[in-house]
Amino acid sequence: MADTQTHPGDGNPAPPENGMRSFLHVLVNTAFANITTSYLWWALTFWIYLETRNVIATGVIGGAYMLFIALFSMFFGTLVDRFRKKAVMAWATLIAFSVFCLDAIFFFVLGEERIVDLTQPWFWIFAVVMLAGAVVEQLRNIALSTTVTLLVPVDRHANANGMVGTVQGLAFLVTSVFSGLSVGLLGMGTTLLIALVAMALSLLHLMAIRIPEREIVHAEGQPRWVDVAGGFQAVRAVPGLLTLVLFTTLNNLVGGVYMALMDPYGLEMFSVEMWGIWLAVGSTGFIVGGAVIAKLGLGRNPIRTMLLIAALVGVVGAVFTLRDWAWLYVGGIWVFMCLMPAVEAAEQTVIQKVTPYEKQGRVFGFAMTFEAASAPITSFLIAPIAQLWVIPYMQTDAGQRQWAWLLGEGEARGIALVFVAAGVVAILLALGAFLLPAYRMLSAQFLKSDGEEPNAAPEAPAAPTPGTAGLVATPHAEEERAAPDQSTDR
């Protein structure tokens, strides 16, 4: 049993002596595992659109991914609260590796020509199995959010969360480049084999990491396997927090439009190799945005900051395809990526600040369940609408004449029209949220809580996994409560 100390004023055991070193190993390992699963997910999207030129297929893929996250996030959050973090990460990686192995066998047995035939069930089986493996890896992101509190000293929480944002931004950049080059130069079969090797290396490295973990203690007793009630009660315990989750859920409804159509638009403009590279260029904005938030914070009221930036994201979404210009599209993506860390970090800051450590997994799982469920709804709806009505209409002379004043001329004007509409809706949603009593109530609650903890460590942002709203925590000294009184090395 390891000796324990407590942080002054919060009653929690101090992190182990080499906790920061262990955290860095966990962070790098999680980033490598996420790169592997995202590499396959992006590759699948690129590959099927190039083979079929069908935005319904890409919309269904993206929607299914988010739907799977929504269905399993509450279960994942309960697992994180119920078991030791290293065991959770190891089992998640092993299950994902096994699923990808089965999918690779399926691919090579049936052959590529049969799988790309959308009139047959084989592609949908192949895609669903692959996405199931990718979703299991999301369990690691919830576990990672708790390892900051577990392993890192309070005065270095901001530094640790800044590292999380930077590493995940770099992971997104690397993924987009590798996926485009891999599909364009090597094909989907070789891409599958590369991913399997990378996943196996990630699992071996994880098993070698030594994570000193506290004894698992539950203030309210052992949670159920899917503790929806516990997550809901923890959210309801904070006035206005449920409204924050609902706003993010509605905002993700608009995000489903971009999830369904951003890649098809890019692949109409560039080759798959160049699209992967330009997407990586745009994703550097994610790193810049995360670094700015880590340095400057989110202001006195992060909720106000989130709504203002959400409105600005809508402005970007409404203008970055107004003309068929590559620089406008890539530049818009870069600005979009710069803004996203602040939106994500604001929600994480609030949740981490007011939620007890032993319930954080379920609260994150509860939030992810509803937020992830919203994007598939839009994606499943907008992809067929765009494919069957908007795109054909904008290819007619009547459609081009009616909208040329706004959208100009060029390729994919139908997708551009959908982006404009989604951007306007996002602006109205964000500005309208300022008028809600719940906004004022939650802001007052946050500021009151902030005033009770004048010496708390500064907060820093965390970044999501690509395509998804992966929730990476920004721990805060204030919410580290009800700590266990011993730790065990495993």
DRENDO-1510 file (C-alpha; in Angstrom, 1 decimal, always signed):
<recs>
REC; n; res; u; v; w
REC; 1; MET; +0.0; +0.0; +0.0 .
REC; 2; ALA; +1.3; +3.4; -0.9 .
REC; 3; ASP; +1.6; +6.2; +1.7 .
REC; 4; THR; -0.9; +8.9; +1.3 .
REC; 5; GLN; -1.0; +12.6; +2.0 .
REC; 6; THR; -3.8; +15.0; +1.6 .
REC; 7; HIS; -4.1; +18.2; -0.3 .
REC; 8; PRO; -4.7; +21.0; +2.1 .
REC; 9; GLY; -8.3; +21.8; +2.3 .
REC; 10; ASP; -9.8; +19.1; +0.1 .
REC; 11; GLY; -9.1; +15.9; +2.0 .
REC; 12; ASN; -8.0; +14.0; -1.1 .
REC; 13; PRO; -4.8; +11.8; -1.1 .
REC; 14; ALA; -2.0; +13.5; -3.0 .
REC; 15; PRO; -0.9; +12.0; -6.3 .
REC; 16; PRO; +2.0; +9.5; -6.1 .
REC; 17; GLU; +5.6; +10.7; -6.3 .
REC; 18; ASN; +6.0; +9.7; -10.0 .
REC; 19; GLY; +2.4; +10.4; -10.9 .
REC; 20; MET; +3.2; +13.0; -13.6 .
REC; 21; ARG; +5.5; +10.6; -15.3 .
REC; 22; SER; +2.8; +7.9; -15.3 .
REC; 23; PHE; +0.3; +10.4; -16.6 .
REC; 24; LEU; +2.5; +11.3; -19.6 .
REC; 25; HIS; +2.8; +7.6; -20.5 .
REC; 26; VAL; -1.0; +7.2; -20.3 .
REC; 27; LEU; -1.5; +10.3; -22.3 .
REC; 28; VAL; +0.8; +9.2; -25.1 .
REC; 29; ASN; -0.6; +5.7; -25.1 .
REC; 30; THR; -4.2; +7.0; -25.3 .
REC; 31; ALA; -3.3; +9.4; -28.1 .
REC; 32; PHE; -1.7; +6.6; -30.1 .
REC; 33; ALA; -4.7; +4.4; -29.6 .
REC; 34; ASN; -7.0; +7.2; -30.7 .
REC; 35; ILE; -4.9; +7.9; -33.7 .
REC; 36; THR; -5.3; +4.2; -34.8 .
REC; 37; THR; -9.1; +4.1; -34.4 .
REC; 38; SER; -9.6; +7.6; -36.0 .
REC; 39; TYR; -7.2; +6.5; -38.8 .
REC; 40; LEU; -9.6; +3.7; -39.6 .
REC; 41; TRP; -12.7; +5.8; -39.2 .
REC; 42; TRP; -11.5; +8.6; -41.5 .
REC; 43; ALA; -10.2; +6.0; -44.0 .
REC; 44; LEU; -13.6; +4.3; -44.1 .
REC; 45; THR; -15.3; +7.6; -44.8 .
REC; 46; PHE; -12.8; +8.6; -47.5 .
REC; 47; TRP; -12.9; +5.2; -49.1 .
REC; 48; ILE; -16.6; +4.7; -49.4 .
REC; 49; TYR; -17.3; +8.2; -50.8 .
REC; 50; LEU; -14.6; +7.7; -53.4 .
REC; 51; GLU; -16.1; +4.3; -54.4 .
REC; 52; THR; -19.7; +5.5; -54.5 .
REC; 53; ARG; -19.9; +9.3; -54.6 .
REC; 54; ASN; -22.9; +8.9; -52.2 .
REC; 55; VAL; -23.3; +11.3; -49.3 .
REC; 56; ILE; -25.9; +9.1; -47.8 .
REC; 57; ALA; -23.3; +6.5; -47.1 .
REC; 58; THR; -20.9; +9.0; -45.4 .
REC; 59; GLY; -23.8; +10.5; -43.4 .
REC; 60; VAL; -24.9; +7.1; -42.2 .
REC; 61; ILE; -21.3; +6.2; -41.2 .
REC; 62; GLY; -20.9; +9.4; -39.2 .
REC; 63; GLY; -24.4; +9.2; -37.7 .
REC; 64; ALA; -23.9; +5.5; -36.7 .
REC; 65; TYR; -20.6; +6.4; -35.0 .
REC; 66; MET; -22.2; +9.1; -32.8 .
REC; 67; LEU; -25.2; +6.9; -32.2 .
REC; 68; PHE; -23.0; +4.1; -30.9 .
REC; 69; ILE; -21.3; +6.6; -28.5 .
REC; 70; ALA; -24.7; +7.8; -27.3 .
REC; 71; LEU; -25.9; +4.2; -26.6 .
REC; 72; PHE; -22.8; +3.2; -24.7 .
REC; 73; SER; -21.6; +6.4; -23.0 .
REC; 74; MET; -23.6; +5.9; -19.8 .
REC; 75; PHE; -22.3; +2.3; -19.5 .
REC; 76; PHE; -18.7; +3.5; -20.2 .
REC; 77; GLY; -19.0; +6.2; -17.5 .
REC; 78; THR; -20.2; +3.7; -14.9 .
REC; 79; LEU; -17.3; +1.4; -15.8 .
REC; 80; VAL; -14.8; +4.2; -15.2 .
REC; 81; ASP; -16.3; +4.9; -11.7 .
REC; 82; ARG; -16.6; +1.2; -10.9 .
REC; 83; PHE; -13.1; -0.2; -11.8 .
REC; 84; ARG; -9.5; +0.9; -11.9 .
REC; 85; LYS; -8.5; +3.1; -14.8 .
REC; 86; LYS; -5.7; +0.9; -16.2 .
REC; 87; ALA; -7.9; -2.2; -16.3 .
REC; 88; VAL; -10.6; -0.2; -18.1 .
REC; 89; MET; -8.2; +1.1; -20.6 .
REC; 90; ALA; -6.6; -2.3; -21.2 .
REC; 91; TRP; -9.9; -4.1; -21.7 .
REC; 92; ALA; -11.1; -1.3; -24.1 .
REC; 93; THR; -8.0; -1.7; -26.2 .
REC; 94; LEU; -8.2; -5.5; -26.3 .
REC; 95; ILE; -11.8; -5.5; -27.3 .
REC; 96; ALA; -11.3; -2.9; -30.0 .
REC; 97; PHE; -8.3; -4.9; -31.4 .
REC; 98; SER; -10.4; -8.1; -31.5 .
REC; 99; VAL; -13.2; -6.4; -33.3 .
REC; 100; PHE; -10.9; -4.9; -35.9 .
REC; 101; CYS; -9.4; -8.4; -36.4 .
REC; 102; LEU; -12.8; -9.8; -37.2 .
REC; 103; ASP; -13.6; -7.0; -39.5 .
REC; 104; ALA; -10.3; -7.4; -41.4 .
REC; 105; ILE; -11.1; -11.1; -41.9 .
REC; 106; PHE; -14.5; -10.2; -43.2 .
REC; 107; PHE; -13.1; -7.7; -45.7 .
REC; 108; PHE; -10.5; -10.1; -47.1 .
REC; 109; VAL; -12.9; -13.1; -47.3 .
REC; 110; LEU; -15.6; -11.2; -49.2 .
REC; 111; GLY; -13.4; -9.0; -51.3 .
REC; 112; GLU; -13.5; -5.3; -51.9 .
REC; 113; GLU; -15.8; -5.4; -54.9 .
REC; 114; ARG; -18.6; -7.0; -53.0 .
REC; 115; ILE; -18.3; -4.8; -50.0 .
REC; 116; VAL; -18.6; -1.5; -51.9 .
REC; 117; ASP; -21.9; -2.6; -53.4 .
REC; 118; LEU; -24.3; -0.5; -51.3 .
REC; 119; THR; -27.3; -2.6; -52.6 .
REC; 120; GLN; -26.0; -5.5; -50.6 .
REC; 121; PRO; -25.7; -5.7; -46.8 .
REC; 122; TRP; -21.9; -6.4; -46.7 .
REC; 123; PHE; -20.7; -2.8; -46.6 .
REC; 124; TRP; -23.1; -2.0; -43.8 .
REC; 125; ILE; -22.0; -5.0; -41.7 .
REC; 126; PHE; -18.3; -4.1; -42.4 .
REC; 127; ALA; -18.9; -0.4; -41.4 .
REC; 128; VAL; -20.9; -1.1; -38.3 .
REC; 129; VAL; -18.4; -3.6; -36.9 .
REC; 130; MET; -15.5; -1.2; -37.5 .
REC; 131; LEU; -17.3; +1.7; -35.9 .
REC; 132; ALA; -18.2; -0.6; -32.9 .
REC; 133; GLY; -14.5; -1.1; -32.3 .
REC; 134; ALA; -13.8; +2.6; -32.6 .
REC; 135; VAL; -16.5; +3.4; -30.1 .
REC; 136; VAL; -15.1; +1.1; -27.5 .
REC; 137; GLU; -11.9; +3.1; -27.7 .
REC; 138; GLN; -14.0; +6.1; -26.5 .
REC; 139; LEU; -14.1; +4.5; -23.1 .
REC; 140; ARG; -10.4; +5.4; -22.8 .
REC; 141; ASN; -11.2; +9.1; -23.2 .
REC; 142; ILE; -13.6; +9.1; -20.2 .
REC; 143; ALA; -11.0; +7.2; -18.2 .
REC; 144; LEU; -8.3; +9.7; -19.2 .
REC; 145; SER; -10.3; +12.5; -17.9 .
REC; 146; THR; -10.0; +11.1; -14.4 .
REC; 147; THR; -6.3; +10.3; -14.5 .
REC; 148; VAL; -5.4; +14.0; -14.3 .
REC; 149; THR; -7.0; +14.1; -10.8 .
REC; 150; LEU; -5.6; +10.7; -10.0 .
REC; 151; LEU; -1.9; +11.3; -11.0 .
REC; 152; VAL; -1.1; +15.0; -11.4 .
REC; 153; PRO; -0.5; +17.5; -8.5 .
REC; 154; VAL; -3.2; +20.1; -8.2 .
REC; 155; ASP; -0.8; +23.0; -9.1 .
REC; 156; ARG; +0.0; +21.2; -12.4 .
REC; 157; HIS; -3.6; +20.4; -13.5 .
REC; 158; ALA; -3.6; +23.3; -16.0 .
REC; 159; ASN; -0.3; +22.1; -17.5 .
REC; 160; ALA; -1.6; +18.5; -17.8 .
REC; 161; ASN; -4.9; +19.5; -19.5 .
REC; 162; GLY; -2.9; +21.8; -21.9 .
REC; 163; MET; -0.9; +18.7; -22.8 .
REC; 164; VAL; -4.1; +16.7; -23.4 .
REC; 165; GLY; -5.4; +19.4; -25.8 .
REC; 166; THR; -2.2; +19.7; -27.7 .
REC; 167; VAL; -1.6; +16.0; -28.1 .
REC; 168; GLN; -5.2; +15.3; -29.3 .
REC; 169; GLY; -4.9; +18.2; -31.7 .
REC; 170; LEU; -1.7; +16.7; -33.1 .
REC; 171; ALA; -3.4; +13.3; -33.2 .
REC; 172; PHE; -6.2; +14.8; -35.4 .
REC; 173; LEU; -3.7; +16.3; -37.7 .
REC; 174; VAL; -1.7; +13.1; -38.1 .
REC; 175; THR; -4.9; +11.0; -38.6 .
REC; 176; SER; -6.3; +13.1; -41.5 .
REC; 177; VAL; -2.9; +13.0; -43.4 .
REC; 178; PHE; -2.4; +9.3; -42.9 .
REC; 179; SER; -5.9; +8.3; -43.7 .
REC; 180; GLY; -5.9; +10.2; -47.0 .
REC; 181; LEU; -2.5; +9.0; -48.1 .
REC; 182; SER; -3.3; +5.4; -47.0 .
REC; 183; VAL; -6.6; +5.1; -48.9 .
REC; 184; GLY; -5.2; +6.9; -51.9 .
REC; 185; LEU; -1.9; +5.1; -52.2 .
REC; 186; LEU; -2.4; +1.7; -50.4 .
REC; 187; GLY; -6.1; +0.9; -50.4 .
REC; 188; MET; -8.5; -0.1; -47.7 .
REC; 189; GLY; -7.1; -3.6; -47.2 .
REC; 190; THR; -3.6; -2.4; -46.4 .
REC; 191; THR; -5.0; +0.3; -44.2 .
REC; 192; LEU; -6.7; -2.4; -42.1 .
REC; 193; LEU; -3.5; -4.3; -41.6 .
REC; 194; ILE; -1.6; -1.2; -40.6 .
REC; 195; ALA; -4.2; -0.3; -38.0 .
REC; 196; LEU; -4.1; -3.8; -36.5 .
REC; 197; VAL; -0.3; -3.7; -36.0 .
REC; 198; ALA; -0.6; -0.2; -34.4 .
REC; 199; MET; -3.3; -1.3; -32.1 .
REC; 200; ALA; -1.3; -4.3; -30.9 .
REC; 201; LEU; +1.7; -2.1; -30.2 .
REC; 202; SER; -0.6; +0.3; -28.2 .
REC; 203; LEU; -1.8; -2.6; -26.1 .
REC; 204; LEU; +1.7; -3.9; -25.3 .
REC; 205; HIS; +2.8; -0.4; -24.3 .
REC; 206; LEU; -0.2; +0.1; -22.0 .
REC; 207; MET; +0.5; -3.2; -20.2 .
REC; 208; ALA; +4.0; -1.9; -19.4 .
REC; 209; ILE; +2.7; +1.3; -17.8 .
REC; 210; ARG; +2.6; +1.3; -14.0 .
REC; 211; ILE; -0.3; +3.4; -12.7 .
REC; 212; PRO; -0.6; +3.8; -8.9 .
REC; 213; GLU; -4.4; +3.8; -8.4 .
REC; 214; ARG; -6.5; +4.7; -5.4 .
REC; 215; GLU; -8.8; +2.2; -3.9 .
REC; 216; ILE; -12.2; +2.5; -5.6 .
REC; 217; VAL; -14.7; +4.0; -3.1 .
REC; 218; HIS; -18.3; +4.8; -3.8 .
REC; 219; ALA; -20.0; +7.4; -1.6 .
REC; 220; GLU; -23.4; +6.1; -2.5 .
REC; 221; GLY; -22.5; +2.4; -2.7 .
REC; 222; GLN; -21.7; +0.3; -5.7 .
REC; 223; PRO; -23.3; +1.9; -8.8 .
REC; 224; ARG; -25.3; -0.2; -11.2 .
REC; 225; TRP; -23.8; -1.2; -14.5 .
REC; 226; VAL; -25.7; +1.4; -16.4 .
REC; 227; ASP; -26.4; +4.1; -13.7 .
REC; 228; VAL; -28.5; +6.5; -15.7 .
REC; 229; ALA; -30.3; +7.6; -12.5 .
REC; 230; GLY; -27.1; +8.3; -10.7 .
REC; 231; GLY; -25.8; +10.4; -13.6 .
REC; 232; PHE; -29.0; +12.3; -13.9 .
REC; 233; GLN; -29.2; +13.0; -10.1 .
REC; 234; ALA; -25.6; +14.2; -10.1 .
REC; 235; VAL; -26.4; +16.6; -13.0 .
REC; 236; ARG; -29.7; +17.7; -11.4 .
REC; 237; ALA; -27.8; +18.4; -8.2 .
REC; 238; VAL; -26.3; +21.5; -9.8 .
REC; 239; PRO; -28.9; +24.2; -10.8 .
REC; 240; GLY; -28.6; +24.9; -14.5 .
REC; 241; LEU; -26.2; +22.1; -15.3 .
REC; 242; LEU; -28.9; +20.1; -17.1 .
REC; 243; THR; -29.7; +23.1; -19.2 .
REC; 244; LEU; -26.0; +23.3; -20.2 .
REC; 245; VAL; -26.1; +19.7; -21.4 .
REC; 246; LEU; -29.3; +20.4; -23.3 .
REC; 247; PHE; -27.8; +23.4; -25.0 .
REC; 248; THR; -24.8; +21.3; -26.1 .
REC; 249; THR; -27.2; +18.6; -27.3 .
REC; 250; LEU; -29.1; +21.1; -29.5 .
REC; 251; ASN; -25.8; +22.6; -30.8 .
REC; 252; ASN; -24.7; +19.1; -31.8 .
REC; 253; LEU; -27.8; +18.8; -33.9 .
REC; 254; VAL; -26.3; +21.4; -36.1 .
REC; 255; GLY; -22.9; +19.7; -35.9 .
REC; 256; GLY; -24.4; +16.7; -37.5 .
REC; 257; VAL; -24.7; +18.6; -40.7 .
REC; 258; TYR; -20.9; +19.2; -40.8 .
REC; 259; MET; -20.3; +15.6; -39.8 .
REC; 260; ALA; -22.3; +14.3; -42.8 .
REC; 261; LEU; -21.2; +16.7; -45.5 .
REC; 262; MET; -17.7; +18.2; -44.7 .
REC; 263; ASP; -15.8; +15.3; -46.2 .
REC; 264; PRO; -17.9; +15.0; -49.3 .
REC; 265; TYR; -17.4; +18.7; -50.0 .
REC; 266; GLY; -13.7; +18.4; -49.5 .
REC; 267; LEU; -13.4; +15.3; -51.7 .
REC; 268; GLU; -15.2; +17.2; -54.5 .
REC; 269; MET; -12.6; +19.9; -54.2 .
REC; 270; PHE; -9.4; +17.9; -53.7 .
REC; 271; SER; -8.0; +14.4; -54.4 .
REC; 272; VAL; -8.2; +12.1; -51.4 .
REC; 273; GLU; -4.5; +12.5; -50.7 .
REC; 274; MET; -4.7; +16.3; -50.9 .
REC; 275; TRP; -7.9; +16.5; -48.9 .
REC; 276; GLY; -6.2; +14.6; -46.0 .
REC; 277; ILE; -3.3; +17.0; -46.1 .
REC; 278; TRP; -5.4; +20.1; -46.3 .
REC; 279; LEU; -7.6; +18.8; -43.5 .
REC; 280; ALA; -4.5; +18.4; -41.4 .
REC; 281; VAL; -3.5; +22.0; -42.2 .
REC; 282; GLY; -6.9; +23.1; -41.0 .
REC; 283; SER; -6.6; +21.0; -37.9 .
REC; 284; THR; -3.6; +23.0; -36.7 .
REC; 285; GLY; -6.2; +25.5; -35.6 .
REC; 286; PHE; -7.2; +23.0; -33.0 .
REC; 287; ILE; -3.7; +23.1; -31.5 .
REC; 288; VAL; -3.6; +26.9; -31.7 .
REC; 289; GLY; -7.0; +27.3; -30.1 .
REC; 290; GLY; -6.2; +24.9; -27.3 .
REC; 291; ALA; -2.9; +26.6; -26.6 .
REC; 292; VAL; -4.6; +30.0; -26.4 .
REC; 293; ILE; -7.2; +28.8; -23.9 .
REC; 294; ALA; -4.5; +27.0; -21.8 .
REC; 295; LYS; -2.6; +30.3; -21.6 .
REC; 296; LEU; -5.5; +32.8; -21.2 .
REC; 297; GLY; -8.3; +30.7; -19.7 .
REC; 298; LEU; -12.0; +31.2; -20.5 .
REC; 299; GLY; -12.7; +34.5; -18.8 .
REC; 300; ARG; -14.7; +35.2; -15.7 .
REC; 301; ASN; -17.8; +33.4; -17.0 .
REC; 302; PRO; -17.0; +30.4; -19.2 .
REC; 303; ILE; -20.7; +29.9; -20.0 .
REC; 304; ARG; -20.9; +33.3; -21.6 .
REC; 305; THR; -17.7; +32.6; -23.4 .
REC; 306; MET; -19.1; +29.3; -24.7 .
REC; 307; LEU; -22.3; +30.9; -26.1 .
REC; 308; LEU; -20.4; +33.8; -27.8 .
REC; 309; ILE; -18.0; +31.4; -29.5 .
REC; 310; ALA; -20.8; +29.0; -30.4 .
REC; 311; ALA; -22.4; +31.9; -32.3 .
REC; 312; LEU; -19.1; +32.7; -34.0 .
REC; 313; VAL; -18.8; +29.1; -35.0 .
REC; 314; GLY; -22.2; +29.4; -36.7 .
REC; 315; VAL; -20.9; +32.5; -38.6 .
REC; 316; VAL; -17.9; +30.5; -39.9 .
REC; 317; GLY; -20.1; +27.6; -40.9 .
REC; 318; ALA; -22.4; +30.0; -42.9 .
REC; 319; VAL; -19.6; +31.6; -44.9 .
REC; 320; PHE; -16.8; +29.1; -45.5 .
REC; 321; THR; -18.5; +27.6; -48.6 .
REC; 322; LEU; -20.1; +30.8; -50.0 .
REC; 323; ARG; -17.7; +30.5; -52.9 .
REC; 324; ASP; -16.0; +27.5; -54.5 .
REC; 325; TRP; -12.6; +28.6; -53.3 .
REC; 326; ALA; -10.2; +26.2; -51.7 .
REC; 327; TRP; -8.5; +28.8; -49.6 .
REC; 328; LEU; -11.9; +29.9; -48.1 .
REC; 329; TYR; -12.9; +26.3; -47.2 .
REC; 330; VAL; -9.5; +25.4; -45.7 .
REC; 331; GLY; -9.3; +28.8; -43.9 .
REC; 332; GLY; -12.8; +28.3; -42.5 .
REC; 333; ILE; -11.9; +24.9; -41.2 .
REC; 334; TRP; -8.9; +26.4; -39.5 .
REC; 335; VAL; -10.9; +29.1; -37.8 .
REC; 336; PHE; -13.6; +26.5; -36.9 .
REC; 337; MET; -10.9; +24.3; -35.3 .
REC; 338; CYS; -9.5; +27.3; -33.4 .
REC; 339; LEU; -12.9; +28.0; -31.8 .
REC; 340; MET; -13.9; +24.4; -30.9 .
REC; 341; PRO; -11.5; +23.9; -27.9 .
REC; 342; ALA; -13.2; +26.9; -26.1 .
REC; 343; VAL; -16.7; +25.5; -26.5 .
REC; 344; GLU; -15.6; +22.1; -25.3 .
REC; 345; ALA; -13.5; +23.4; -22.5 .
REC; 346; ALA; -16.3; +25.6; -21.1 .
REC; 347; GLU; -18.6; +22.7; -20.6 .
REC; 348; GLN; -15.8; +20.6; -19.1 .
REC; 349; THR; -14.7; +23.4; -16.7 .
REC; 350; VAL; -18.2; +23.6; -15.3 .
REC; 351; ILE; -18.7; +19.9; -14.9 .
REC; 352; GLN; -15.4; +19.2; -13.4 .
REC; 353; LYS; -15.7; +22.1; -10.9 .
REC; 354; VAL; -19.1; +21.1; -9.4 .
REC; 355; THR; -19.1; +17.3; -9.7 .
REC; 356; PRO; -17.5; +15.0; -7.0 .
REC; 357; TYR; -14.6; +12.9; -8.3 .
REC; 358; GLU; -16.3; +9.6; -7.6 .
REC; 359; LYS; -19.3; +10.6; -9.8 .
REC; 360; GLN; -17.4; +12.2; -12.7 .
REC; 361; GLY; -17.5; +9.2; -14.9 .
REC; 362; ARG; -21.3; +8.9; -14.8 .
REC; 363; VAL; -21.7; +12.7; -15.3 .
REC; 364; PHE; -19.5; +12.6; -18.3 .
REC; 365; GLY; -21.2; +9.5; -19.6 .
REC; 366; PHE; -24.7; +11.1; -19.1 .
REC; 367; ALA; -23.7; +14.3; -20.9 .
REC; 368; MET; -22.0; +12.3; -23.7 .
REC; 369; THR; -25.1; +10.1; -24.1 .
REC; 370; PHE; -27.4; +13.0; -25.0 .
REC; 371; GLU; -24.9; +15.2; -26.8 .
REC; 372; ALA; -23.7; +12.3; -29.0 .
REC; 373; ALA; -27.2; +11.2; -29.8 .
REC; 374; SER; -28.2; +14.5; -31.3 .
REC; 375; ALA; -25.6; +14.6; -34.2 .
REC; 376; PRO; -26.8; +11.3; -35.7 .
REC; 377; ILE; -30.4; +12.5; -35.9 .
REC; 378; THR; -29.3; +15.4; -38.1 .
REC; 379; SER; -26.8; +13.3; -40.0 .
REC; 380; PHE; -29.3; +10.7; -40.8 .
REC; 381; LEU; -31.8; +13.3; -41.9 .
REC; 382; ILE; -29.6; +15.8; -43.8 .
REC; 383; ALA; -27.6; +13.3; -45.8 .
REC; 384; PRO; -30.7; +11.9; -47.7 .
REC; 385; ILE; -32.2; +15.4; -48.1 .
REC; 386; ALA; -28.9; +16.7; -49.5 .
REC; 387; GLN; -28.4; +13.7; -51.8 .
REC; 388; LEU; -32.0; +13.4; -53.1 .
REC; 389; TRP; -33.2; +17.0; -53.2 .
REC; 390; VAL; -30.8; +19.8; -52.5 .
REC; 391; ILE; -27.9; +18.7; -54.6 .
REC; 392; PRO; -30.0; +17.8; -57.6 .
REC; 393; TYR; -31.9; +21.0; -57.3 .
REC; 394; MET; -28.7; +23.1; -57.2 .
REC; 395; GLN; -27.5; +21.4; -60.4 .
REC; 396; THR; -30.5; +22.7; -62.3 .
REC; 397; ASP; -30.5; +26.0; -64.1 .
REC; 398; ALA; -33.3; +27.2; -61.9 .
REC; 399; GLY; -31.4; +26.4; -58.7 .
REC; 400; GLN; -28.3; +28.1; -59.9 .
REC; 401; ARG; -30.1; +31.2; -61.0 .
REC; 402; GLN; -31.9; +31.5; -57.7 .
REC; 403; TRP; -28.9; +31.1; -55.5 .
REC; 404; ALA; -26.0; +32.4; -57.6 .
REC; 405; TRP; -26.1; +35.8; -55.8 .
REC; 406; LEU; -25.2; +34.0; -52.5 .
REC; 407; LEU; -23.3; +30.9; -53.5 .
REC; 408; GLY; -21.7; +31.8; -56.8 .
REC; 409; GLU; -20.9; +29.1; -59.3 .
REC; 410; GLY; -18.9; +25.9; -59.0 .
REC; 411; GLU; -19.0; +22.4; -57.6 .
REC; 412; ALA; -21.0; +21.2; -54.7 .
REC; 413; ARG; -23.2; +24.3; -54.4 .
REC; 414; GLY; -26.0; +22.1; -53.0 .
REC; 415; ILE; -23.8; +21.1; -50.0 .
REC; 416; ALA; -22.8; +24.8; -49.7 .
REC; 417; LEU; -26.5; +25.8; -49.4 .
REC; 418; VAL; -27.0; +23.3; -46.6 .
REC; 419; PHE; -23.9; +24.6; -44.7 .
REC; 420; VAL; -25.3; +28.2; -44.9 .
REC; 421; ALA; -28.7; +27.1; -43.4 .
REC; 422; ALA; -27.0; +25.2; -40.6 .
REC; 423; GLY; -24.7; +28.1; -39.8 .
REC; 424; VAL; -27.7; +30.5; -39.5 .
REC; 425; VAL; -29.5; +28.0; -37.1 .
REC; 426; ALA; -26.4; +27.8; -35.0 .
REC; 427; ILE; -26.2; +31.6; -34.6 .
REC; 428; LEU; -29.8; +31.9; -33.6 .
REC; 429; LEU; -29.5; +29.0; -31.1 .
REC; 430; ALA; -26.5; +30.5; -29.4 .
REC; 431; LEU; -27.8; +34.0; -29.2 .
REC; 432; GLY; -31.2; +32.8; -28.1 .
REC; 433; ALA; -29.6; +30.9; -25.1 .
REC; 434; PHE; -28.6; +34.3; -23.6 .
REC; 435; LEU; -32.3; +35.1; -23.1 .
REC; 436; LEU; -33.0; +32.0; -21.0 .
REC; 437; PRO; -33.3; +32.3; -17.2 .
REC; 438; ALA; -31.2; +29.1; -16.9 .
REC; 439; TYR; -28.2; +30.9; -18.4 .
REC; 440; ARG; -28.3; +33.5; -15.7 .
REC; 441; MET; -28.9; +30.9; -13.0 .
REC; 442; LEU; -26.0; +28.7; -14.1 .
REC; 443; SER; -23.7; +31.6; -14.5 .
REC; 444; ALA; -24.5; +32.8; -11.0 .
REC; 445; GLN; -24.0; +29.3; -9.6 .
REC; 446; PHE; -20.6; +29.0; -11.3 .
REC; 447; LEU; -19.4; +32.5; -10.2 .
REC; 448; LYS; -20.6; +31.8; -6.6 .
REC; 449; SER; -18.7; +28.5; -6.6 .
REC; 450; ASP; -15.7; +30.3; -8.0 .
REC; 451; GLY; -15.8; +32.8; -5.2 .
REC; 452; GLU; -15.7; +30.0; -2.6 .
REC; 453; GLU; -12.4; +28.8; -3.9 .
REC; 454; PRO; -10.1; +31.8; -4.4 .
REC; 455; ASN; -6.9; +29.8; -4.4 .
REC; 456; ALA; -8.1; +27.1; -6.8 .
REC; 457; ALA; -5.8; +26.0; -9.6 .
REC; 458; PRO; -6.4; +27.7; -13.0 .
REC; 459; GLU; -8.5; +25.8; -15.5 .
REC; 460; ALA; -7.4; +24.7; -18.9 .
REC; 461; PRO; -9.2; +23.2; -21.9 .
REC; 462; ALA; -9.4; +19.7; -23.1 .
REC; 463; ALA; -10.0; +18.6; -26.7 .
REC; 464; PRO; -12.5; +16.0; -28.2 .
REC; 465; THR; -11.7; +13.0; -30.5 .
REC; 466; PRO; -12.2; +13.6; -34.0 .
REC; 467; GLY; -15.7; +13.5; -35.2 .
REC; 468; THR; -17.0; +13.0; -31.9 .
REC; 469; ALA; -17.6; +15.0; -28.6 .
REC; 470; GLY; -15.1; +13.0; -26.6 .
REC; 471; LEU; -15.1; +14.5; -23.2 .
REC; 472; VAL; -11.7; +15.1; -21.6 .
REC; 473; ALA; -11.8; +16.5; -18.2 .
REC; 474; THR; -10.3; +19.7; -16.8 .
REC; 475; PRO; -10.0; +18.7; -13.1 .
REC; 476; HIS; -10.2; +21.4; -10.5 .
REC; 477; ALA; -9.2; +21.3; -6.8 .
REC; 478; GLU; -12.7; +22.2; -5.7 .
REC; 479; GLU; -14.4; +19.1; -6.9 .
REC; 480; GLU; -11.9; +16.6; -5.4 .
REC; 481; ARG; -14.1; +15.4; -2.6 .
REC; 482; ALA; -14.9; +12.2; -0.8 .
REC; 483; ALA; -11.5; +10.7; -1.5 .
REC; 484; PRO; -10.4; +7.2; -0.6 .
REC; 485; ASP; -7.9; +6.8; +2.1 .
REC; 486; GLN; -5.4; +4.5; +0.5 .
REC; 487; SER; -3.8; +3.7; -2.9 .
REC; 488; THR; -2.5; +0.5; -4.5 .
REC; 489; ASP; +0.1; +0.1; -7.2 .
REC; 490; ARG; -1.1; -2.0; -10.1 .
</recs>
